[in-house]
Amino acid sequence: MELQEFIKTALTEIVAGVAEASEQSEPLGGSVGSMKLYGYTKENKVITNNNDKPIAMVEFDIALTEVSGTDTKGGIGVYLGAVGLGSQGASHGETSSHSRIKFSVPVVLPDAKG
């Protein structure tokens, strides 16, 4: 999966999950999402947008790995379902490099229902 697709999918699923949790928690008397906060928001370091909705910081810590290699594989066999008969040999050569990136994305979550 490409990094761009991963970030887009993760953020979209977080927002969708919060919206679903809000709907399911309402009949139980709970609320989930960007509801209005009361109290000492500055002392609690709550960040809000221009509409006074709280902003959640979604933090990513991603390890990026690039692997290049050569595979040689050969064998003979008969496979049917979960049963395999035969023999197989393989050789493998590989080089890899690793990088890490950390970043945060501000997200305004859906309003709590009710």
C-alpha positions in Angstrom: 0.0 0.0 0.0 1.3 3.4 -0.9 1.9 5.9 2.0 -0.7 8.4 0.6 -3.4 5.7 0.4 -2.6 4.5 3.9 -2.9 8.0 5.5 -6.1 8.7 3.5 -7.6 5.4 4.5 -6.6 5.7 8.2 -8.0 9.2 8.6 -11.2 8.4 6.8 -11.8 5.3 8.8 -11.1 7.1 12.1 -13.7 9.8 11.2 -16.2 7.1 10.1 -15.6 5.1 13.2 -16.2 8.1 15.5 -19.5 8.8 13.6 -20.7 5.2 14.0 -19.7 5.2 17.7 -21.6 8.4 18.2 -24.8 6.9 16.7 -24.5 3.7 18.8 -23.6 5.4 22.1 -26.5 7.9 22.0 -29.2 5.3 23.0 -27.0 4.3 25.9 -26.7 7.9 27.2 -23.2 8.5 25.9 -21.7 10.8 23.3 -18.6 10.5 21.1 -17.2 13.2 18.9 -16.5 16.9 18.7 -19.0 18.0 21.3 -18.8 21.4 23.0 -16.4 21.3 25.9 -17.0 23.1 29.1 -14.6 24.0 31.8 -11.0 25.1 31.6 -10.1 24.3 28.0 -7.0 26.4 27.9 -5.5 24.8 31.0 -6.3 21.4 29.5 -4.6 22.5 26.3 -7.6 21.8 24.1 -7.2 23.2 20.6 -10.3 24.4 18.8 -11.0 25.5 15.2 -12.7 28.7 14.2 -16.1 27.2 15.1 -15.0 26.3 18.6 -14.9 22.6 17.8 -12.2 20.6 19.4 -9.4 19.4 17.2 -8.0 15.9 17.7 -4.4 15.3 16.8 -4.0 12.0 15.0 -0.4 11.0 15.4 1.4 8.8 12.8 4.7 7.0 13.5 5.4 5.1 10.2 8.4 2.9 9.4 9.2 2.9 5.7 11.1 -0.1 4.4 12.4 -0.4 0.9 13.4 -3.9 -0.1 15.0 -5.0 -3.3 16.1 -8.5 -4.0 16.3 -11.4 -6.3 14.3 -14.5 -5.9 14.9 -17.8 -7.7 12.3 -20.4 -7.0 11.8 -23.8 -8.6 9.9 -26.9 -7.8 7.6 -29.5 -8.8 4.3 -30.6 -7.1 0.7 -31.2 -7.2 -1.6 -28.9 -5.1 -5.2 -29.6 -4.3 -6.9 -27.6 -1.6 -4.8 -27.7 1.6 -2.8 -30.8 0.5 0.5 -30.4 -1.4 2.8 -33.1 -2.6 6.2 -32.5 -4.2 9.5 -30.8 -3.6 10.6 -27.2 -3.9 13.9 -25.2 -3.6 14.5 -21.5 -3.4 17.4 -19.0 -3.1 17.0 -15.4 -2.0 19.1 -12.3 -2.0 17.9 -9.0 -0.6 19.0 -5.5 0.4 16.8 -3.2 2.4 16.8 0.4 3.8 14.6 1.6 6.7 13.4 5.1 7.5 10.9 6.4 10.0 8.7 9.4 9.8 6.5 10.9 12.6 3.9 13.5 12.1 0.5 14.6 13.4 -2.6 15.6 11.4 -5.3 17.8 13.0 -8.8 16.4 12.6 -12.1 17.8 13.6 -14.2 14.8 14.5 -18.0 14.5 13.7 -20.4 16.1 16.1 -21.9 13.9 18.8 -25.5 13.2 18.0 -28.2 14.4 20.4 
